[in-house]
Every structure is written in structure tokens, then in C-alpha cells.
């Protein structure tokens, strides 16, 4: 899988700072996974990459060269909000490097557990998996498997992008309980 460096504009950072904590978790999880080559639900048009979520959130980015993705701005298709009206000429001085798997939100097990439950409530399976993968990249997976009372292999299968994501409810429940403990 190809790896990417993710850069963020100041406008994107400002927009993201205004979002609720669970939204930040979902968006940062996707940016983390882009760094390892997983773009998730997205659409490419006119040189842009539109990252899409079930709840209507959108992040617009583009590929710069062969291995750099720049997050330009975000918004919500349902609420018609975002930073798209504030676009300026892009300069490299206004870019910040996104450090994958380092955000405080994705390291917060209680916030991650709440976000996973929200994904279940809204039926957003893709975001559920992305948040779970991004969080598990920041913690000791063996410890989580022990707390959850599931096999280590089961936990690794949950986050393996090559495997079908169709876990049993008891497995999901055990993992969320372990995160919230």
C-alpha cells in the first residue's frame, strides 16, 4: 500500500477546531489512514479529492506530486457550512504537517468509545472501522484484546483492510467496553 504525507491548510485547521469532538475523531482517523494509503469513501473531480462521510461531512483535498495529500478545507453537505468561501491562494508557508496516529482525540479511549457508539447509532460502519483502526494504531493491541477478552488475532482481523469487516456484535461490544474501562 502506498504511503502519503498529509498536509493541512490553516483554513482546514481553523474549520476542524470548530467541530464537535466526535467529528474531529472521525476526520482525524481518516487523515491518519490516508497516511498509510486508505482514502475511504471519496470522489475525485477536477483535480480535487472529496473525502466523504455518511453524516454529510466533507473534506476537500488534492494530491500534490505523487505522495503528498493537502487537506484544503472542510464542510458539511447537509448544513452548507465550511471554509470553501474563504479560499485563498495556497502557499507552502500556510501548510502544517499532519502527524498520523498522534492526535490527542484518537488517544482518548473514552472519546473513541463514544465516537464508535455514535457510528453504530448512525449506521456509519466505514467511520466505525476507520476510528477503530486509527485508535488501535496508538495503543497496545495485546492489552486491549486481553481487556476485551478476545483473541489477539480477532482484534488484528478487525483492523486488517484486506479482510471483510463483519464482526459479531459480542466482539464489538467487548472492544468498546475495553476502551471505556
Sine and cosine of phi, psi and omega as CSV:
sin_phi,cos_phi,sin_psi,cos_psi,sin_omega,cos_omega
0.00,0.00,0.71,-0.70,-0.02,-1.00
-0.96,0.29,0.62,-0.78,0.03,-1.00
-0.98,-0.20,0.53,-0.85,-0.02,-1.00
-0.77,-0.63,0.51,-0.86,0.20,-0.98
-1.00,-0.08,0.72,-0.70,-0.01,-1.00
-0.95,-0.31,0.81,-0.59,0.08,-1.00
-0.92,-0.40,0.47,-0.89,-0.03,-1.00
-0.79,-0.62,0.66,-0.75,0.09,-1.00
-0.98,0.21,0.31,-0.95,0.06,-1.00
-0.89,0.46,-0.63,0.78,0.02,-1.00
-0.87,0.49,-0.67,0.74,0.03,-1.00
-0.89,0.45,-0.72,0.70,0.01,-1.00
-0.86,0.51,-0.67,0.74,0.01,-1.00
-0.90,0.44,-0.68,0.73,0.03,-1.00
-0.89,0.45,-0.73,0.69,-0.04,-1.00
-0.88,0.47,-0.59,0.81,0.01,-1.00
-0.89,0.46,-0.40,0.92,-0.02,-1.00
-1.00,0.03,-0.08,1.00,-0.09,-1.00
-1.00,0.08,0.44,-0.90,0.06,-1.00
-0.89,0.45,0.42,-0.91,-0.05,-1.00
-0.80,0.60,-0.68,0.74,-0.03,-1.00
-0.91,0.41,-0.60,0.80,0.05,-1.00
-0.91,0.42,-0.67,0.75,0.05,-1.00
-0.86,0.52,-0.67,0.74,0.00,-1.00
-0.87,0.49,-0.74,0.67,-0.05,-1.00
-0.89,0.45,-0.69,0.72,-0.04,-1.00
-0.94,0.34,-0.69,0.73,0.01,-1.00
-0.91,0.41,-0.55,0.84,0.06,-1.00
-0.88,0.47,-0.68,0.73,0.00,-1.00
-0.91,0.42,-0.67,0.74,0.03,-1.00
-0.88,0.47,-0.63,0.78,0.05,-1.00
-0.88,0.48,-0.68,0.73,-0.05,-1.00
-0.96,0.29,-0.47,0.88,0.10,-0.99
-0.88,0.48,-0.60,0.80,0.01,-1.00
-0.85,0.52,-0.44,0.90,0.04,-1.00
-0.95,-0.31,0.28,0.96,0.16,-0.99
0.99,-0.13,0.07,1.00,-0.02,-1.00
-0.97,-0.24,0.93,-0.37,-0.02,-1.00
-1.00,-0.02,-0.26,0.97,-0.02,-1.00
0.90,0.44,-0.40,-0.91,-0.01,-1.00
-0.93,0.38,0.90,-0.44,0.00,-1.00
-0.45,-0.89,0.28,-0.96,0.03,-1.00
-0.68,-0.73,0.67,-0.75,0.03,-1.00
-0.95,-0.30,0.74,-0.68,0.06,-1.00
-0.36,-0.93,0.62,-0.79,0.05,-1.00
0.72,0.70,0.64,0.76,0.03,-1.00
0.99,0.13,-0.09,1.00,0.01,-1.00
-0.98,-0.18,0.38,-0.92,0.14,-0.99
-0.88,-0.47,0.89,-0.45,0.03,-1.00
-0.99,-0.12,0.94,-0.35,0.09,-1.00
-0.99,0.13,0.77,-0.64,-0.13,-0.99
-0.84,-0.54,0.57,-0.82,0.09,-1.00
-0.79,-0.61,0.41,-0.91,-0.04,-1.00
-0.85,0.53,-0.57,0.82,-0.04,-1.00
-0.98,0.20,0.05,1.00,0.04,-1.00
0.99,-0.17,-0.18,0.98,0.02,-1.00
-0.89,0.46,0.57,-0.82,0.03,-1.00
-0.67,-0.75,0.62,-0.78,0.17,-0.99
-0.79,-0.61,0.78,-0.62,-0.02,-1.00
-0.98,-0.22,0.76,-0.65,-0.06,-1.00
-0.58,-0.81,0.06,-1.00,0.10,-0.99
-0.52,-0.85,0.33,-0.94,0.03,-1.00
-1.00,-0.03,0.82,-0.57,-0.02,-1.00
-0.94,-0.34,0.94,-0.35,-0.11,-0.99
0.96,0.28,-0.56,-0.83,-0.04,-1.00
-0.97,-0.23,-0.23,0.97,-0.13,-0.99
-0.63,-0.78,0.29,0.96,0.01,-1.00
-0.83,-0.55,0.80,-0.59,0.06,-1.00
-0.95,-0.32,0.78,-0.62,0.00,-1.00
-0.94,-0.34,0.88,-0.48,0.08,-1.00
-0.99,0.14,0.91,-0.41,-0.07,-1.00
-1.00,0.08,-0.82,0.58,-0.06,-1.00
-0.32,-0.95,0.21,-0.98,-0.02,-1.00
-0.73,-0.68,0.19,-0.98,0.03,-1.00
-0.09,-1.00,-0.16,-0.99,0.03,-1.00
-0.70,-0.72,0.85,-0.52,-0.03,-1.00
-0.87,0.49,-0.53,0.85,-0.04,-1.00
-0.97,0.23,-0.61,0.79,-0.10,-1.00
-0.99,-0.17,-0.12,0.99,-0.02,-1.00
0.81,0.58,0.71,0.71,0.07,-1.00
-0.88,-0.48,0.33,-0.94,0.05,-1.00
0.44,-0.90,-0.18,-0.98,-0.06,-1.00
-0.94,-0.33,0.14,0.99,-0.09,-1.00
-0.87,0.49,-0.52,0.86,0.02,-1.00
-0.96,0.29,-0.22,0.97,-0.06,-1.00
-0.98,-0.20,0.25,0.97,-0.08,-1.00
-0.85,0.53,0.66,-0.75,0.09,-1.00
-0.81,-0.59,0.16,-0.99,0.09,-1.00
-0.89,0.45,0.74,-0.67,-0.05,-1.00
-0.98,0.20,0.81,-0.58,0.10,-0.99
-0.84,-0.54,0.54,-0.84,-0.07,-1.00
-0.92,0.40,-0.35,0.94,0.02,-1.00
-0.95,0.32,-0.33,0.94,-0.02,-1.00
-1.00,-0.07,0.23,0.97,-0.02,-1.00
-0.97,-0.25,0.61,-0.79,0.09,-1.00
-0.86,-0.52,0.58,-0.81,0.03,-1.00
-0.98,0.21,0.72,-0.69,0.11,-0.99
-1.00,0.04,0.87,-0.49,0.02,-1.00
-1.00,0.04,0.96,-0.29,-0.04,-1.00
-0.90,0.44,0.61,-0.79,0.08,-1.00
0.87,0.50,0.56,0.83,-0.02,-1.00
-0.79,-0.61,-0.01,1.00,-0.08,-1.00
-0.96,0.29,0.59,-0.81,-0.01,-1.00
-0.90,0.43,-0.52,0.85,0.00,-1.00
-0.90,0.44,-0.68,0.73,-0.04,-1.00
-0.98,0.22,-0.22,0.98,0.08,-1.00
-1.00,-0.04,-0.12,0.99,-0.02,-1.00
-1.00,0.02,0.98,-0.20,-0.10,-0.99
-0.88,0.47,-0.55,0.84,-0.01,-1.00
-0.94,0.35,-0.68,0.73,0.04,-1.00
-0.91,0.41,-0.64,0.77,0.04,-1.00
-0.89,0.45,-0.70,0.72,0.02,-1.00
-0.87,0.49,-0.69,0.73,0.03,-1.00
-0.89,0.46,-0.65,0.76,0.00,-1.00
-0.92,0.40,-0.66,0.75,0.03,-1.00
-0.88,0.47,-0.67,0.74,0.04,-1.00
-0.89,0.45,-0.64,0.77,0.05,-1.00
-0.89,0.46,-0.65,0.76,0.04,-1.00
-0.89,0.46,-0.62,0.78,0.04,-1.00
-0.91,0.42,-0.71,0.70,-0.01,-1.00
-0.86,0.51,-0.62,0.78,-0.06,-1.00
-1.00,-0.02,-0.07,1.00,0.01,-1.00
0.97,0.25,0.35,0.94,-0.04,-1.00
-1.00,-0.02,0.98,0.18,-0.07,-1.00
-0.91,0.42,-0.63,0.78,-0.02,-1.00
-0.90,0.44,-0.72,0.70,0.04,-1.00
-0.90,0.43,-0.61,0.80,0.05,-1.00
-0.83,0.56,-0.77,0.64,-0.04,-1.00
-0.91,0.42,-0.66,0.75,0.00,-1.00
-0.88,0.47,-0.70,0.72,0.01,-1.00
-0.91,0.42,-0.69,0.72,0.01,-1.00
-0.87,0.49,-0.73,0.68,0.00,-1.00
-0.88,0.47,-0.76,0.65,-0.05,-1.00
-0.88,0.48,-0.65,0.76,0.02,-1.00
-0.92,0.40,-0.71,0.70,-0.05,-1.00
-0.91,0.40,-0.34,0.94,0.09,-1.00
-0.95,0.30,-0.26,0.97,-0.05,-1.00
-0.98,-0.21,-0.08,1.00,-0.08,-1.00
-0.78,-0.62,0.13,-0.99,0.05,-1.00
-0.98,0.18,0.94,-0.33,-0.08,-1.00
-0.92,0.39,-0.56,0.83,0.02,-1.00
-0.89,0.45,-0.67,0.74,0.01,-1.00
-0.90,0.43,-0.68,0.73,0.03,-1.00
-0.89,0.45,-0.68,0.73,0.01,-1.00
-0.87,0.49,-0.67,0.74,0.03,-1.00
-0.89,0.45,-0.73,0.68,0.01,-1.00
-0.87,0.50,-0.61,0.79,-0.04,-1.00
-0.98,0.18,-0.27,0.96,-0.03,-1.00
0.95,0.31,0.51,0.86,0.03,-1.00
-0.86,-0.51,0.31,-0.95,0.02,-1.00
-0.94,0.34,0.55,-0.83,0.03,-1.00
-0.84,0.54,-0.66,0.75,0.00,-1.00
-0.87,0.49,-0.63,0.78,0.03,-1.00
-0.87,0.49,-0.69,0.72,0.01,-1.00
-0.91,0.42,-0.69,0.73,0.03,-1.00
-0.90,0.43,-0.58,0.82,0.04,-1.00
-0.90,0.43,-0.56,0.83,0.03,-1.00
-0.88,0.48,-0.55,0.83,-0.10,-1.00
-0.97,-0.25,0.09,1.00,0.02,-1.00
-0.99,0.13,0.92,-0.39,-0.05,-1.00
-0.90,0.43,-0.29,0.96,-0.01,-1.00
-0.99,0.13,-0.25,0.97,-0.03,-1.00
-0.99,-0.15,0.48,-0.88,0.06,-1.00
-0.92,0.40,0.65,-0.76,0.00,-1.00
-0.99,-0.14,0.99,-0.12,0.01,-1.00
-0.53,-0.85,0.88,0.48,-0.06,-1.00
-0.96,0.29,0.36,-0.93,0.08,-1.00
-0.97,0.25,0.47,-0.88,0.00,-1.00
-0.85,0.52,-0.61,0.79,-0.01,-1.00
-0.90,0.44,-0.57,0.82,0.03,-1.00
-0.93,0.36,-0.73,0.69,0.01,-1.00
-0.87,0.49,-0.72,0.69,0.00,-1.00
-0.86,0.51,-0.70,0.72,-0.01,-1.00
-0.90,0.43,-0.65,0.76,-0.01,-1.00
-0.92,0.39,-0.71,0.70,0.01,-1.00
-0.89,0.45,-0.67,0.75,0.05,-1.00
-0.87,0.50,-0.66,0.75,0.00,-1.00
-0.91,0.42,-0.62,0.79,0.01,-1.00
-0.93,0.35,-0.61,0.79,-0.06,-1.00
-0.99,0.17,-0.22,0.97,-0.05,-1.00
-0.94,0.35,0.00,0.00,0.00,0.00
